[in-house]
Amino acid sequence: MRAVVMGSGSWGTATAKVLVDAGVDTTMWARRPELAEAVNASHTNPDYLQGIVLPETLTATSSVSEALAGAEIVVCAVPSQSLRANLAHWREYLQPTASLVSLAKGVETSTLLRMTEVIGEVSGFPAEQIAVLSGPNLAREVAEQQPAATVIACSDEERAKQLQVAFSTGYFRPYTNTDVVGVEIGGAVKNVIALACGMAGGMGFGMNTLATIITRGLAETIRLGLALGAQPETFAGLAGIGDLVATCSSPLSRNRTFGAKLGEGATMEEAQAATNGQVAEGVKSCVSVRALAQKYGVEMPLTDAVAAVCHEGMSTREAGVFLLGRSRKPETYGHPTA
């Protein structure tokens, strides 16, 4: 079996390491030739995972045709808003029987499509060949081989099981799921909620506030997911509450770090600099997640507040006043006004 990871950011690199450690012949595609050369020469990714030694058998290339030649597993590891453009360039080199695995967590701004929907639309591949990998998977911790679990969701359960084997190591344990919608919505919304948690932390608030935002963020995620046809139990799992807690709590989370800088009073540009140029997916996804919620008539006040802070000039303190000043409601998810 041969795999390729299309993207050389921190999570793409960590995922490539997982595949090699699982015994899969793996190549990593890097957009910049100098980064591919650095990976091959030093067995490190100096731009995104400094200090992590990569397997000597992991090779990198900046050639799309070379990377995709004969690849049976194609891992899409570029940011969500650039996936469509990249995939259009990759499409002619894809093997017709390959499994396409999305790592991107977001909703496309221009179309409100989930990432597996974008992959299907651009590649022409059926849903049965497209999977998503998502869970509480902070790249550096996985690359350090700290124990972690994840979810591989695909409408074809047998294909999900095959991918489960390909990604299984002594430190990385994948579970399968057929609820692609739920897994993707969990991954997209958690980035937005992590921004909110970061803002609260940057403003000096403690664990009570953090727990409140995580819990109410989960409520928003469930409401949107159910409106799109997801299974409720998915949100109680690794791709739901698991990913939400990890991303909202860890200083390794780019979204939380970005939000914390905003909470401290930094500008958007200063917050971006704090993430070392890496993409905080929630900054763009908050707009598309909000639009998707509006399309389906789902109330998501935390998402509304994050979008207003990131794109409409609202201060983090004004966002807090907005959220706390909302009308009193029952907590139950099933209640029409909850």
Residue frames relative to the residue before (quaternion, step in Angstrom):
aa qw qx qy qz dx dy dz
M 1.0000 0.0000 0.0000 0.0000 0.00 0.00 0.00
R 0.1160 -0.7904 0.5995 0.0491 3.56 -1.00 0.85
A 0.0968 -0.7976 0.5949 0.0244 3.55 -0.95 0.94
V 0.1068 -0.7591 0.6346 0.0983 3.52 -1.28 0.42
V 0.2123 -0.7378 0.6262 0.1358 3.55 -1.06 0.80
M 0.2035 -0.8003 0.5584 0.0788 3.55 -0.49 1.25
G 0.7070 0.3302 -0.2823 0.5581 3.52 0.06 1.35
S 0.1533 -0.8303 0.5347 0.0346 3.57 -0.85 0.97
G 0.3003 0.7346 -0.5401 0.2803 3.57 1.07 0.74
S 0.7672 -0.3767 0.2369 0.4620 3.57 -1.26 -0.08
W 0.7170 0.4303 -0.2716 0.4764 3.61 0.84 -0.89
G 0.6125 0.5318 -0.3544 0.4652 3.59 1.04 -0.65
T 0.6655 0.4999 -0.3013 0.4651 3.56 0.95 -0.86
A 0.6540 0.5043 -0.3144 0.4682 3.59 0.94 -0.85
T 0.6491 0.5138 -0.3138 0.4649 3.59 1.02 -0.80
A 0.6205 0.5291 -0.3377 0.4701 3.58 1.02 -0.75
K 0.6358 0.5190 -0.3225 0.4716 3.58 1.02 -0.79
V 0.6190 0.5413 -0.3399 0.4564 3.60 0.99 -0.81
L 0.6707 0.5068 -0.3008 0.4503 3.58 0.84 -0.98
V 0.6547 0.4949 -0.3172 0.4753 3.60 0.92 -0.85
D 0.6681 0.5004 -0.2985 0.4628 3.57 0.94 -0.90
A 0.6543 0.4878 -0.3048 0.4910 3.58 1.24 -0.45
G 0.5897 -0.6159 0.3482 0.3895 3.59 1.28 0.05
V 0.5173 0.6379 -0.4142 0.3924 3.58 1.25 0.33
D 0.4549 -0.6608 0.5304 0.2740 3.57 -0.95 0.93
T 0.0428 0.8555 -0.5031 0.1151 3.57 -0.27 1.27
T 0.1198 -0.7495 0.6486 0.0562 3.52 -1.14 0.86
M 0.2057 -0.7617 0.5993 0.1352 3.56 -1.11 0.64
W 0.2637 -0.7579 0.5774 0.1509 3.57 -0.89 0.97
A 0.0884 -0.7735 0.6271 0.0259 3.54 -0.96 0.98
R 0.5064 -0.6659 0.4548 0.3054 3.56 -0.89 0.89
R 0.7560 0.3471 -0.1865 0.5227 3.58 1.01 -0.84
P 0.4820 -0.6951 0.4488 0.2883 3.63 -0.68 1.05
E 0.6496 0.5364 -0.3389 0.4189 3.60 0.96 -0.77
L 0.6330 0.5094 -0.3437 0.4709 3.61 1.10 -0.57
A 0.6236 0.5270 -0.3346 0.4706 3.58 1.02 -0.79
E 0.6524 0.5136 -0.3094 0.4635 3.58 0.98 -0.84
A 0.6421 0.5256 -0.3230 0.4552 3.58 1.02 -0.79
V 0.6384 0.5215 -0.3249 0.4636 3.58 0.99 -0.84
N 0.6939 0.4788 -0.2794 0.4595 3.57 0.89 -0.92
A 0.7193 0.4670 -0.2560 0.4461 3.58 0.96 -0.84
S 0.8177 0.2615 -0.1062 0.5018 3.57 0.87 -0.96
H 0.3189 -0.7619 0.4914 0.2764 3.60 1.30 -0.28
T 0.6012 0.4609 -0.3972 0.5180 3.51 1.00 0.98
N 0.2935 -0.6858 0.6186 0.2467 3.55 -1.34 0.23
P 0.2209 -0.8439 0.4722 0.1266 3.59 0.10 1.27
D 0.6624 0.5281 -0.3112 0.4306 3.59 1.16 -0.47
Y 0.8402 0.2351 -0.0716 0.4834 3.59 0.94 -0.81
L 0.7958 0.1428 -0.0944 0.5808 3.61 1.14 -0.46
Q 0.0370 -0.8374 0.5453 -0.0093 3.55 0.63 1.10
G 0.8043 0.2976 -0.2288 0.4606 3.54 -1.04 0.85
I 0.6204 0.5182 -0.3465 0.4760 3.60 1.26 -0.13
V 0.2668 -0.7569 0.5770 0.1516 3.57 -0.76 1.05
L 0.2536 -0.7858 0.5519 0.1166 3.57 -0.71 1.13
P 0.6168 -0.5523 0.3942 0.3989 3.62 -1.13 0.50
E 0.5382 -0.6414 0.4424 0.3213 3.56 -1.00 0.80
T 0.6667 0.5109 -0.3029 0.4504 3.58 1.15 -0.54
L 0.5437 0.5775 -0.4202 0.4409 3.60 1.26 -0.02
T 0.1029 -0.8027 0.5866 0.0313 3.57 -0.63 1.13
A 0.1871 -0.7737 0.5963 0.1042 3.56 -1.20 0.54
T 0.0142 -0.7826 0.6223 -0.0082 3.53 -1.21 0.61
S 0.3407 -0.7178 0.5615 0.2310 3.56 -1.21 0.45
S 0.5503 0.5966 -0.3899 0.4350 3.58 1.33 0.10
V 0.4031 -0.7267 0.5025 0.2384 3.59 -0.63 1.11
S 0.6743 0.5007 -0.3091 0.4461 3.60 0.84 -0.92
E 0.6527 0.5013 -0.3118 0.4748 3.58 1.00 -0.80
A 0.6573 0.5289 -0.3152 0.4346 3.58 0.92 -0.89
L 0.7699 0.4031 -0.1906 0.4565 3.57 0.85 -1.01
A 0.4530 0.7072 -0.4506 0.3026 3.60 1.20 -0.22
G 0.8674 0.0216 -0.0562 0.4940 3.57 -0.64 1.17
A 0.4238 0.7237 -0.4616 0.2891 3.61 1.21 0.17
E 0.2538 -0.7800 0.5595 0.1189 3.56 -0.78 1.10
I 0.7345 0.2140 -0.1589 0.6240 3.57 1.29 -0.40
V 0.0569 -0.7897 0.6109 -0.0017 3.57 -0.70 1.12
V 0.1439 -0.8011 0.5793 0.0439 3.56 -0.47 1.24
C 0.2346 -0.7815 0.5681 0.1072 3.57 -0.61 1.18
A 0.0479 0.8463 -0.5183 0.1133 3.56 -0.21 1.35
V 0.4396 0.6485 -0.4952 0.3755 3.57 0.98 0.85
P 0.6655 -0.5092 0.3459 0.4221 3.64 -1.16 0.39
S 0.6513 -0.5823 0.3287 0.3587 3.54 -1.08 0.80
Q 0.7251 0.4549 -0.2714 0.4401 3.60 0.86 -0.86
S 0.6981 0.4116 -0.2829 0.5130 3.62 1.24 -0.13
L 0.4070 0.7441 -0.4579 0.2665 3.60 1.27 -0.03
R 0.6541 0.5371 -0.3306 0.4176 3.60 0.83 -0.94
A 0.6928 0.4799 -0.2863 0.4557 3.58 0.78 -1.00
N 0.6542 0.5068 -0.3144 0.4651 3.58 0.96 -0.81
L 0.6810 0.5070 -0.2931 0.4396 3.55 0.85 -0.98
A 0.5972 0.5598 -0.3623 0.4458 3.58 1.07 -0.65
H 0.6710 0.4782 -0.2846 0.4900 3.57 1.11 -0.70
W 0.6879 0.4900 -0.2827 0.4548 3.59 1.08 -0.70
R 0.5116 0.7368 -0.3860 0.2156 3.53 1.10 -0.85
E 0.7025 0.4929 -0.2947 0.4203 3.61 0.77 -0.96
Y 0.6989 0.4671 -0.2710 0.4690 3.60 1.20 -0.39
L 0.5039 0.6709 -0.4186 0.3474 3.60 1.26 -0.09
Q 0.4302 -0.6647 0.5457 0.2746 3.56 -1.05 0.79
P 0.5263 -0.6904 0.3858 0.3123 3.64 -0.75 0.98
T 0.7291 0.4047 -0.2453 0.4945 3.61 1.14 -0.49
A 0.4124 0.7469 -0.4497 0.2642 3.59 1.26 0.04
S 0.3683 -0.6556 0.6025 0.2675 3.53 -1.34 0.38
L 0.1913 -0.7730 0.5972 0.0967 3.57 -0.86 1.01
V 0.1015 -0.8147 0.5709 0.0007 3.57 -0.68 1.15
S 0.2403 -0.7879 0.5544 0.1185 3.57 -0.68 1.10
L 0.1692 -0.7553 0.6247 0.1027 3.54 -1.06 0.89
A 0.5477 0.6515 -0.3871 0.3547 3.58 1.22 -0.43
K 0.1639 -0.7858 0.5929 0.0645 3.55 -1.02 0.88
G 0.5222 0.6164 -0.4474 0.3836 3.54 -0.29 1.23
V 0.3592 -0.6634 0.5996 0.2672 3.53 -1.40 -0.11
E 0.4744 -0.6961 0.4510 0.2949 3.59 -0.70 1.03
T 0.4889 -0.7136 0.4244 0.2676 3.55 -0.70 1.12
S 0.7281 0.4726 -0.2550 0.4260 3.58 0.84 -0.96
T 0.8046 0.2881 -0.1199 0.5052 3.61 1.09 -0.66
L 0.3163 -0.7541 0.4902 0.3017 3.59 1.28 -0.51
L 0.4087 0.6963 -0.4793 0.3441 3.58 1.16 0.63
R 0.4708 -0.6178 0.5457 0.3143 3.53 -1.23 0.57
M 0.6772 -0.5400 0.3124 0.3901 3.57 -1.19 0.48
T 0.6503 0.4919 -0.3404 0.4683 3.62 0.96 -0.68
E 0.6108 0.5318 -0.3502 0.4706 3.58 1.15 -0.54
V 0.6238 0.5187 -0.3336 0.4802 3.58 1.04 -0.73
I 0.6469 0.5224 -0.3181 0.4554 3.57 0.92 -0.90
G 0.6731 0.4992 -0.2972 0.4576 3.57 0.90 -0.91
E 0.6684 0.5148 -0.3003 0.4450 3.56 0.94 -0.91
V 0.7305 0.4310 -0.2450 0.4697 3.59 0.87 -0.92
S 0.7375 0.4309 -0.2396 0.4615 3.59 0.88 -0.91
G 0.3685 -0.7227 0.4986 0.3055 3.56 1.10 -0.70
F 0.4692 0.6727 -0.4464 0.3579 3.59 1.28 0.09
P 0.5017 -0.6409 0.4814 0.3251 3.60 -1.10 0.64
A 0.6695 -0.5203 0.3551 0.3936 3.57 -1.22 0.52
E 0.6128 0.5877 -0.3451 0.3999 3.59 1.09 -0.68
Q 0.7070 0.4297 -0.2634 0.4960 3.61 1.21 -0.37
I 0.6650 0.4913 -0.2870 0.4837 3.58 1.29 -0.01
A 0.0381 -0.8046 0.5918 -0.0304 3.55 -0.80 1.06
V 0.2315 -0.7356 0.6124 0.1739 3.53 -1.35 0.21
L 0.1784 -0.7573 0.6200 0.1015 3.56 -1.06 0.83
S 0.1784 0.7939 -0.5524 0.1810 3.56 -0.65 1.12
G 0.3161 0.7330 -0.5627 0.2149 3.55 -1.10 0.70
P 0.6827 -0.4399 0.3538 0.4639 3.60 -1.26 -0.23
N 0.2611 0.8052 -0.4649 0.2595 3.55 0.48 1.27
L 0.0485 -0.7907 0.6098 -0.0232 3.57 0.20 1.26
A 0.5370 -0.7065 0.3526 0.2968 3.53 -0.55 1.24
R 0.6941 0.4833 -0.3052 0.4376 3.59 0.74 -0.97
E 0.6537 0.5106 -0.3281 0.4519 3.60 0.93 -0.79
V 0.6398 0.4984 -0.3254 0.4861 3.60 1.03 -0.75
A 0.6605 0.5097 -0.3092 0.4564 3.58 0.93 -0.88
E 0.6626 0.4797 -0.2910 0.4961 3.59 1.19 -0.57
Q 0.4373 -0.7305 0.4100 0.3271 3.55 1.38 0.05
Q 0.2819 0.7188 -0.5662 0.2886 3.54 1.00 0.83
P 0.5742 -0.6240 0.3894 0.3595 3.63 -0.90 0.83
A 0.1228 0.7794 -0.6016 0.1246 3.56 -0.91 0.98
A 0.2080 -0.7471 0.6154 0.1411 3.53 -1.30 0.40
T 0.1075 -0.7855 0.6080 0.0433 3.54 -1.24 0.44
V 0.3596 -0.6969 0.5683 0.2491 3.57 -1.34 0.01
I 0.1172 -0.7414 0.6552 0.0849 3.55 -1.05 0.82
A 0.0666 -0.8231 0.5638 -0.0126 3.55 -0.45 1.24
C 0.1479 0.7577 -0.6217 0.1321 3.53 -0.97 0.94
S 0.5209 -0.6459 0.4508 0.3292 3.58 -1.00 0.74
D 0.6591 0.4162 -0.2844 0.5581 3.59 1.28 -0.39
E 0.3261 -0.7948 0.4771 0.1852 3.57 -0.19 1.28
E 0.6378 0.5316 -0.3358 0.4448 3.60 1.01 -0.73
R 0.6396 0.5007 -0.3302 0.4807 3.57 1.01 -0.74
A 0.6136 0.5426 -0.3438 0.4592 3.59 1.02 -0.76
K 0.6529 0.5106 -0.3095 0.4661 3.59 1.00 -0.81
Q 0.6342 0.5211 -0.3302 0.4661 3.59 1.03 -0.74
L 0.6641 0.4857 -0.2943 0.4862 3.55 1.00 -0.82
Q 0.5755 0.5904 -0.3640 0.4333 3.55 1.11 -0.68
V 0.6557 0.4997 -0.2998 0.4801 3.57 0.97 -0.86
A 0.6736 0.5266 -0.2983 0.4244 3.57 0.89 -0.96
F 0.7541 0.3769 -0.2017 0.4987 3.60 1.08 -0.69
S 0.5323 0.6597 -0.3938 0.3555 3.63 1.22 0.06
T 0.0655 0.7650 -0.6384 0.0546 3.55 -0.90 1.00
G 0.7019 -0.4535 0.3329 0.4368 3.56 -1.29 -0.04
Y 0.7572 0.3464 -0.1988 0.5168 3.59 1.22 -0.37
F 0.7406 0.3415 -0.1901 0.5465 3.60 1.23 -0.32
R 0.0573 -0.8382 0.5408 -0.0408 3.57 -0.42 1.27
P 0.1501 -0.8043 0.5692 0.0807 3.62 -0.43 1.15
Y 0.1857 -0.7186 0.6574 0.1306 3.53 -1.24 0.68
T 0.3774 -0.7227 0.5272 0.2394 3.59 -1.16 0.52
N 0.0126 -0.7640 0.6449 -0.0139 3.51 -1.30 0.49
T 0.2984 -0.7450 0.5592 0.2078 3.59 -1.13 0.51
D 0.5621 0.6033 -0.3824 0.4169 3.59 1.30 -0.07
V 0.1389 -0.8278 0.5414 0.0473 3.56 0.31 1.29
V 0.6350 0.5464 -0.3328 0.4330 3.59 0.93 -0.88
G 0.6935 0.4878 -0.2853 0.4470 3.58 0.77 -1.01
V 0.6583 0.5094 -0.3114 0.4585 3.57 0.94 -0.90
E 0.6893 0.4775 -0.2900 0.4614 3.59 0.93 -0.82
I 0.6488 0.5022 -0.3291 0.4676 3.59 0.95 -0.77
G 0.6128 0.5447 -0.3442 0.4575 3.57 1.01 -0.75
G 0.6948 0.4851 -0.2718 0.4562 3.56 0.93 -0.92
A 0.6717 0.5020 -0.3021 0.4534 3.58 1.01 -0.77
V 0.7256 0.4502 -0.2648 0.4481 3.58 0.77 -0.98
K 0.6095 0.5810 -0.3766 0.3862 3.61 0.98 -0.68
N 0.6021 0.5539 -0.3690 0.4411 3.61 1.09 -0.56
V 0.6411 0.5150 -0.3144 0.4743 3.56 1.07 -0.76
I 0.6729 0.4861 -0.2957 0.4727 3.57 0.91 -0.89
A 0.6127 0.5438 -0.3498 0.4544 3.60 1.08 -0.66
L 0.5923 0.5442 -0.3601 0.4725 3.59 1.09 -0.62
A 0.6587 0.5079 -0.3029 0.4652 3.57 0.95 -0.91
C 0.6474 0.5081 -0.3196 0.4696 3.59 0.98 -0.81
G 0.6394 0.5243 -0.3206 0.4620 3.54 1.01 -0.81
M 0.6315 0.5318 -0.3297 0.4580 3.58 0.96 -0.86
A 0.6626 0.5078 -0.3058 0.4577 3.57 0.92 -0.91
G 0.6581 0.5046 -0.3057 0.4678 3.57 0.97 -0.86
G 0.6547 0.5188 -0.3051 0.4572 3.56 1.00 -0.84
M 0.6660 0.4842 -0.2925 0.4863 3.56 1.18 -0.55
G 0.6035 -0.6120 0.3323 0.3884 3.57 1.30 0.03
F 0.4883 0.6694 -0.4367 0.3503 3.60 1.23 0.13
G 0.4275 -0.7513 0.4663 0.1878 3.55 -1.16 0.70
M 0.8354 -0.2819 0.1750 0.4382 3.50 -1.34 -0.42
N 0.5722 0.5745 -0.3990 0.4282 3.62 1.05 -0.55
T 0.6769 0.4850 -0.2833 0.4757 3.55 0.92 -0.96
L 0.6427 0.5325 -0.3208 0.4478 3.56 0.95 -0.91
A 0.6766 0.4913 -0.2922 0.4641 3.58 0.88 -0.95
T 0.6261 0.5373 -0.3331 0.4566 3.56 1.05 -0.75
I 0.6772 0.4866 -0.2976 0.4648 3.58 0.87 -0.93
I 0.6400 0.5207 -0.3324 0.4569 3.60 0.93 -0.84
T 0.6938 0.4885 -0.2816 0.4480 3.57 0.85 -0.98
R 0.6962 0.4377 -0.2763 0.4974 3.58 0.90 -0.87
G 0.5912 0.5473 -0.3639 0.4675 3.57 1.17 -0.47
L 0.6176 0.5270 -0.3365 0.4770 3.55 1.09 -0.72
A 0.6230 0.5391 -0.3394 0.4539 3.57 1.02 -0.79
E 0.6473 0.5058 -0.3201 0.4719 3.60 0.96 -0.81
T 0.6464 0.5324 -0.3133 0.4478 3.56 0.96 -0.91
I 0.6626 0.5045 -0.3017 0.4641 3.56 0.93 -0.91
R 0.6538 0.5208 -0.3275 0.4406 3.59 0.88 -0.89
L 0.6837 0.4666 -0.2941 0.4779 3.58 0.89 -0.89
G 0.6512 0.5339 -0.3191 0.4350 3.57 0.92 -0.88
L 0.6729 0.4878 -0.3015 0.4673 3.58 0.89 -0.89
A 0.6273 0.5369 -0.3378 0.4517 3.60 1.05 -0.70
L 0.7121 0.4297 -0.2422 0.4996 3.58 1.19 -0.60
G 0.6290 -0.5821 0.3228 0.4016 3.57 1.27 0.05
A 0.4034 0.7215 -0.4725 0.3057 3.59 1.21 0.31
Q 0.4906 -0.6356 0.5095 0.3094 3.54 -1.32 0.33
P 0.5087 -0.6911 0.4064 0.3138 3.64 -0.68 0.99
E 0.6415 0.5536 -0.3450 0.4038 3.60 0.98 -0.74
T 0.5287 0.6340 -0.4110 0.3868 3.60 1.16 -0.42
F 0.6965 0.4969 -0.2778 0.4369 3.57 0.99 -0.84
A 0.6156 0.5041 -0.3513 0.4936 3.58 1.29 -0.11
G 0.6476 0.5522 -0.2929 0.4358 3.57 1.32 -0.10
L 0.8150 -0.3024 0.2106 0.4471 3.52 -1.38 -0.27
A 0.7197 0.4343 -0.2515 0.4798 3.59 0.96 -0.84
G 0.6619 0.4592 -0.3005 0.5107 3.56 1.30 -0.12
I 0.8357 0.1530 -0.0683 0.5230 3.55 -0.29 -1.27
G 0.6030 0.5806 -0.3622 0.4100 3.61 1.05 -0.67
D 0.7037 0.4440 -0.2528 0.4938 3.55 0.80 -1.04
L 0.6232 0.5596 -0.3340 0.4323 3.57 1.03 -0.81
V 0.6800 0.4858 -0.2958 0.4626 3.60 0.83 -0.95
A 0.6695 0.5072 -0.3139 0.4426 3.60 0.85 -0.93
T 0.7178 0.4576 -0.2635 0.4539 3.57 0.82 -0.98
C 0.6885 0.4801 -0.2826 0.4643 3.58 1.04 -0.71
S 0.7464 0.4468 -0.2119 0.4453 3.59 1.12 -0.59
S 0.7248 0.4928 -0.2538 0.4092 3.58 1.01 -0.73
P 0.4640 -0.6631 0.5089 0.2933 3.60 -1.03 0.74
L 0.5685 0.5858 -0.3819 0.4333 3.59 1.27 -0.19
S 0.5646 0.6077 -0.3775 0.4115 3.59 1.26 -0.33
R 0.4193 -0.7158 0.4999 0.2490 3.60 -0.69 1.08
N 0.6511 0.5217 -0.3253 0.4451 3.59 0.97 -0.81
R 0.6575 0.4931 -0.3146 0.4749 3.58 0.94 -0.82
T 0.6457 0.5250 -0.3133 0.4574 3.58 0.99 -0.86
F 0.6409 0.5234 -0.3121 0.4668 3.55 0.98 -0.90
G 0.6777 0.4957 -0.2865 0.4615 3.57 0.89 -0.95
A 0.6298 0.5457 -0.3375 0.4378 3.58 1.01 -0.80
K 0.6422 0.5147 -0.3264 0.4649 3.57 0.99 -0.78
L 0.6354 0.5097 -0.3316 0.4759 3.59 1.00 -0.75
G 0.6497 0.5254 -0.3100 0.4536 3.58 1.00 -0.81
E 0.6614 0.4943 -0.2929 0.4821 3.55 1.18 -0.60
G 0.6203 -0.5746 0.3309 0.4190 3.55 1.30 -0.13
A 0.4323 0.7088 -0.4556 0.3210 3.60 1.28 0.16
T 0.5092 -0.6036 0.5103 0.3406 3.54 -1.28 0.36
M 0.6801 -0.4546 0.3640 0.4453 3.57 -1.28 0.15
E 0.6549 0.5172 -0.3128 0.4536 3.58 0.96 -0.83
E 0.6640 0.4930 -0.3020 0.4742 3.57 0.99 -0.83
A 0.6342 0.5191 -0.3279 0.4699 3.59 1.05 -0.71
Q 0.6284 0.5298 -0.3314 0.4631 3.58 1.03 -0.75
A 0.6403 0.5307 -0.3226 0.4519 3.57 0.99 -0.81
A 0.6344 0.5585 -0.3237 0.4253 3.58 1.10 -0.69
T 0.6864 0.4460 -0.2823 0.5003 3.59 1.22 -0.37
N 0.4826 -0.7117 0.4029 0.3135 3.58 1.28 0.42
G 0.7138 -0.4832 0.2526 0.4395 3.53 1.02 0.84
Q 0.5350 0.6134 -0.4180 0.4035 3.61 1.24 -0.06
V 0.5541 -0.6503 0.4236 0.3011 3.54 -1.15 0.70
A 0.1992 -0.7119 0.6606 0.1306 3.54 -1.02 0.93
E 0.3549 -0.8070 0.4276 0.2001 3.56 0.04 1.35
G 0.6377 0.5817 -0.3320 0.3805 3.58 0.99 -0.80
V 0.5628 0.6236 -0.3925 0.3745 3.58 1.15 -0.56
K 0.7292 0.3555 -0.2229 0.5406 3.58 1.00 -0.77
S 0.6626 0.5443 -0.3135 0.4080 3.57 0.96 -0.86
C 0.5567 0.6112 -0.4139 0.3810 3.61 1.08 -0.52
V 0.6402 0.5217 -0.3265 0.4598 3.59 1.08 -0.66
S 0.7145 0.4431 -0.2627 0.4734 3.58 0.85 -0.94
V 0.6138 0.5235 -0.3511 0.4753 3.60 1.08 -0.65
R 0.6433 0.5108 -0.3233 0.4698 3.58 0.97 -0.81
A 0.6628 0.5003 -0.3081 0.4642 3.60 0.93 -0.86
L 0.6337 0.5184 -0.3300 0.4700 3.59 1.04 -0.76
A 0.6424 0.5177 -0.3177 0.4673 3.58 0.99 -0.83
Q 0.6525 0.5056 -0.3127 0.4699 3.58 0.95 -0.83
K 0.6179 0.5569 -0.3385 0.4399 3.58 1.03 -0.77
Y 0.7699 0.3323 -0.1690 0.5180 3.57 1.02 -0.81
G 0.5130 -0.6856 0.4024 0.3237 3.59 1.23 0.26
V 0.4428 0.6860 -0.4547 0.3558 3.58 1.11 0.71
E 0.3406 -0.7460 0.5380 0.1949 3.57 -0.85 0.99
M 0.0613 0.7944 -0.5974 0.0909 3.58 -0.76 1.10
P 0.1270 -0.8599 0.4896 0.0697 3.61 0.41 1.20
L 0.6252 0.5261 -0.3546 0.4545 3.62 0.99 -0.69
T 0.6506 0.5068 -0.3041 0.4768 3.56 0.99 -0.87
D 0.6167 0.5423 -0.3362 0.4610 3.57 1.02 -0.80
A 0.6848 0.4979 -0.2875 0.4477 3.57 0.89 -0.96
V 0.6491 0.5109 -0.3198 0.4641 3.59 0.96 -0.84
A 0.6509 0.5091 -0.3154 0.4665 3.58 0.93 -0.85
A 0.6520 0.5185 -0.3139 0.4555 3.59 1.00 -0.81
V 0.6581 0.4945 -0.3109 0.4750 3.59 1.01 -0.76
C 0.7272 0.4613 -0.2482 0.4437 3.58 0.85 -1.00
H 0.8458 0.2173 -0.0588 0.4838 3.58 0.97 -0.78
E 0.7725 0.3648 -0.1876 0.4848 3.61 1.17 -0.29
G 0.6166 -0.6268 0.3223 0.3507 3.55 1.22 0.41
M 0.4431 0.6726 -0.4815 0.3457 3.61 1.19 0.17
S 0.3989 -0.6951 0.5368 0.2639 3.58 -1.02 0.75
T 0.6244 -0.5411 0.3936 0.4030 3.57 -1.21 0.39
R 0.6393 0.5151 -0.3405 0.4584 3.60 1.03 -0.64
E 0.6225 0.5167 -0.3339 0.4837 3.58 1.05 -0.70
A 0.6233 0.5353 -0.3384 0.4587 3.59 1.05 -0.72
G 0.6445 0.5227 -0.3166 0.4596 3.57 1.01 -0.81
V 0.6411 0.5093 -0.3189 0.4773 3.58 0.98 -0.82
F 0.6319 0.5416 -0.3247 0.4494 3.58 1.00 -0.85
L 0.7049 0.4717 -0.2750 0.4528 3.58 0.83 -0.97
L 0.7080 0.4564 -0.2697 0.4665 3.59 0.90 -0.88
G 0.6823 0.5021 -0.2858 0.4480 3.58 1.18 -0.47
R 0.4339 0.7031 -0.4630 0.3210 3.58 1.28 0.07
S 0.6296 -0.5491 0.3895 0.3877 3.58 -1.21 0.50
R 0.5445 -0.6275 0.4503 0.3272 3.57 -1.14 0.67
K 0.0304 -0.8154 0.5761 -0.0482 3.55 -0.97 0.93
P 0.5493 -0.5598 0.4741 0.4000 3.59 -1.23 0.22
E 0.5380 -0.6486 0.4354 0.3167 3.56 -1.16 0.54
T 0.5581 0.6736 -0.3878 0.2905 3.59 1.00 -0.85
Y 0.5050 -0.6850 0.4470 0.2754 3.55 -0.82 1.07
G 0.7009 0.5064 -0.2706 0.4231 3.54 0.99 -0.86
H 0.5328 0.6298 -0.4117 0.3873 3.58 1.23 -0.29
P 0.5505 -0.6684 0.3780 0.3276 3.63 -0.78 0.92
T 0.7592 0.3430 -0.2210 0.5071 3.64 1.10 -0.44
A 0.4295 0.7298 -0.4527 0.2792 3.62 1.22 0.05
